[in-house]
Amino acid sequence: MTHAHRLRRLIMTGLMAAIIFIGISLLRIPLPALVGRPFIHFGNPLMILAILWLGGGYGFVAGAIGLGGFDLLNGYAATSWLTVLEVAVMAVVLTQASRALKLPDHPRRIVAIGVIGGLTKLVTSYLVGIVEALMVGTKATVAMVAAFLSLPATAINSVATAIIVPVLYLALNALVRRRLQ
């Protein structure tokens, strides 16, 4: 990778981190839940797009800065480390899924990635919900039940992610790829 190529990728990483931060900051629809304070937002789909366009490493950095930065600045600082762990899991899962599907830029591949991202978010949100409940002193069995009962909010976000990712990817991919070359 040439110096100019690395610089372009680094600049795009910063840009995607800012877009993720803005995407979660500007459009938030609060959802009821027993654990945490979930809301519908564009942060997750934008993080998945960053992983697809920049690769797992740079995409992780963009997602961690965008989503983790939002948490730090908006009252979620105590659990921002969980957000960064979620982004790391997403980066690993989506990078492996992209390699396994071997259908570059094919619409079915992008839809599959959106669905895989949404399902991964369901699993990570459940685990994060358990940890958040345990952090405030809830017993383990109660934490597991409460986290499970809070999953409908995540399911809404996951469905939105599975729809938004393919739409934005297919609309913007050619432009982004040109900027990364």
C-alpha positions as CSV (number, residue, x, y, z in Angstrom):
1,M,0.0,0.0,0.0
2,T,1.5,3.3,-1.1
3,H,1.8,6.3,1.2
4,A,-0.9,8.2,-0.8
5,H,-3.2,5.2,-0.5
6,R,-2.7,4.9,3.3
7,L,-3.3,8.7,3.6
8,R,-6.6,8.5,1.6
9,R,-7.7,5.6,3.8
10,L,-6.9,7.4,7.0
11,I,-8.7,10.5,5.8
12,M,-11.7,8.4,4.8
13,T,-11.6,6.8,8.3
14,G,-11.8,10.2,10.0
15,L,-14.6,11.2,7.6
16,M,-16.6,8.0,8.3
17,A,-16.1,8.5,12.1
18,A,-17.5,12.0,11.8
19,I,-20.4,10.8,9.7
20,I,-21.2,8.0,12.1
21,F,-21.1,10.4,15.0
22,I,-23.5,12.8,13.1
23,G,-25.7,9.9,12.0
24,I,-26.3,8.8,15.6
25,S,-26.5,12.4,17.0
26,L,-29.0,13.9,14.6
27,L,-31.6,11.2,14.2
28,R,-32.5,9.5,17.4
29,I,-35.9,7.9,18.2
30,P,-36.0,6.7,21.8
31,L,-37.4,3.2,22.4
32,P,-38.7,1.7,25.6
33,A,-36.5,-1.0,27.2
34,L,-35.9,-2.6,30.6
35,V,-32.2,-2.3,30.3
36,G,-30.3,0.7,28.9
37,R,-31.7,3.6,26.9
38,P,-31.9,2.3,23.3
39,F,-33.0,4.4,20.3
40,I,-33.2,4.0,16.6
41,H,-30.3,5.7,14.8
42,F,-28.1,5.6,11.7
43,G,-24.9,4.9,13.6
44,N,-25.0,1.1,13.1
45,P,-25.6,1.1,9.4
46,L,-22.9,3.7,8.9
47,M,-20.5,1.7,10.9
48,I,-21.2,-1.4,8.8
49,L,-20.6,0.7,5.7
50,A,-17.3,1.9,7.1
51,I,-16.2,-1.7,7.7
52,L,-17.2,-2.7,4.1
53,W,-15.5,0.2,2.4
54,L,-12.4,0.6,4.6
55,G,-11.9,-3.0,5.8
56,G,-12.1,-4.4,9.3
57,G,-9.2,-2.4,10.8
58,Y,-9.9,1.1,9.5
59,G,-13.7,0.4,9.7
60,F,-13.3,-0.6,13.4
61,V,-11.4,2.6,14.1
62,A,-14.1,4.7,12.4
63,G,-16.9,2.9,14.2
64,A,-15.1,3.0,17.6
65,I,-14.5,6.8,17.3
66,G,-17.9,7.6,15.9
67,L,-20.1,5.4,18.2
68,G,-17.7,5.4,21.2
69,G,-17.2,9.2,20.9
70,F,-21.0,9.7,20.9
71,D,-21.3,7.6,24.0
72,L,-18.6,9.6,25.8
73,L,-20.2,12.9,25.0
74,N,-23.8,12.0,25.5
75,G,-24.2,10.4,28.9
76,Y,-23.2,6.9,28.1
77,A,-19.5,7.1,29.2
78,A,-19.8,4.3,31.7
79,T,-20.6,1.9,29.0
80,S,-18.7,3.3,26.0
81,W,-16.2,0.5,26.4
82,L,-19.0,-2.0,25.6
83,T,-19.8,0.0,22.5
84,V,-16.2,-0.3,21.3
85,L,-16.2,-4.0,22.0
86,E,-19.4,-4.3,19.9
87,V,-17.8,-2.5,17.1
88,A,-14.8,-4.8,17.3
89,V,-17.1,-7.9,17.1
90,M,-18.9,-6.4,14.2
91,A,-15.6,-5.7,12.4
92,V,-14.5,-9.3,12.8
93,V,-17.8,-10.9,11.9
94,L,-18.5,-8.7,8.9
95,T,-14.9,-9.0,7.6
96,Q,-15.1,-12.8,7.7
97,A,-18.6,-12.8,6.2
98,S,-17.5,-10.6,3.3
99,R,-14.6,-13.0,2.6
100,A,-16.9,-16.0,2.8
101,L,-19.5,-14.6,0.5
102,K,-17.0,-13.9,-2.3
103,L,-19.6,-11.9,-4.4
104,P,-18.0,-8.4,-4.6
105,D,-20.6,-5.7,-4.8
106,H,-23.4,-8.0,-5.8
107,P,-26.7,-6.8,-4.4
108,R,-27.5,-10.2,-2.7
109,R,-24.1,-10.1,-1.0
110,I,-24.7,-6.6,0.4
111,V,-28.2,-7.6,1.6
112,A,-26.7,-10.6,3.3
113,I,-24.1,-8.4,4.9
114,G,-26.8,-6.1,6.2
115,V,-28.8,-9.0,7.6
116,I,-25.6,-10.5,9.2
117,G,-24.8,-7.1,10.7
118,G,-28.3,-6.8,12.1
119,L,-28.2,-10.3,13.6
120,T,-24.8,-9.7,15.1
121,K,-26.1,-6.5,16.6
122,L,-28.9,-8.5,18.3
123,V,-26.4,-10.9,19.9
124,T,-24.0,-8.2,21.0
125,S,-26.8,-6.0,22.3
126,Y,-28.1,-8.9,24.4
127,L,-24.7,-9.5,25.9
128,V,-24.2,-5.8,26.5
129,G,-27.6,-5.6,28.2
130,I,-26.5,-8.4,30.5
131,V,-23.3,-6.6,31.4
132,E,-25.1,-3.3,31.9
133,A,-27.6,-4.8,34.2
134,L,-24.8,-6.6,36.2
135,M,-22.9,-3.3,36.4
136,V,-25.8,-1.8,38.5
137,G,-26.0,-4.8,40.8
138,T,-28.7,-6.9,39.2
139,K,-28.5,-10.7,39.8
140,A,-27.3,-12.7,36.8
141,T,-30.6,-14.4,36.0
142,V,-32.6,-11.2,36.3
143,A,-30.0,-9.5,34.1
144,M,-30.4,-12.2,31.4
145,V,-34.2,-11.9,31.4
146,A,-34.2,-8.1,31.4
147,A,-31.7,-8.0,28.6
148,F,-33.8,-10.5,26.6
149,L,-37.0,-8.4,27.2
150,S,-35.1,-5.3,25.9
151,L,-34.3,-7.0,22.6
152,P,-37.4,-5.7,20.7
153,A,-35.7,-2.2,20.6
154,T,-32.6,-3.8,19.1
155,A,-34.7,-5.8,16.7
156,I,-36.1,-2.6,15.3
157,N,-32.6,-1.2,14.8
158,S,-31.5,-4.5,13.3
159,V,-34.3,-4.5,10.7
160,A,-33.5,-0.8,9.9
161,T,-29.8,-1.7,9.5
162,A,-30.6,-4.6,7.2
163,I,-32.6,-2.2,5.0
164,I,-30.4,0.9,5.2
165,V,-27.0,-0.8,4.5
166,P,-27.8,-2.2,1.0
167,V,-29.6,0.9,0.0
168,L,-26.7,3.3,0.9
169,Y,-24.0,0.9,-0.2
170,L,-25.4,0.4,-3.7
171,A,-26.1,4.1,-4.0
172,L,-22.7,5.3,-2.8
173,N,-20.3,2.5,-3.5
174,A,-18.9,3.7,-6.8
175,L,-18.2,7.2,-5.4
176,V,-16.5,5.9,-2.3
177,R,-14.4,3.4,-4.1
178,R,-13.1,6.1,-6.5
179,R,-12.1,8.2,-3.5
180,L,-10.2,5.3,-1.9
181,Q,-8.1,4.5,-5.0
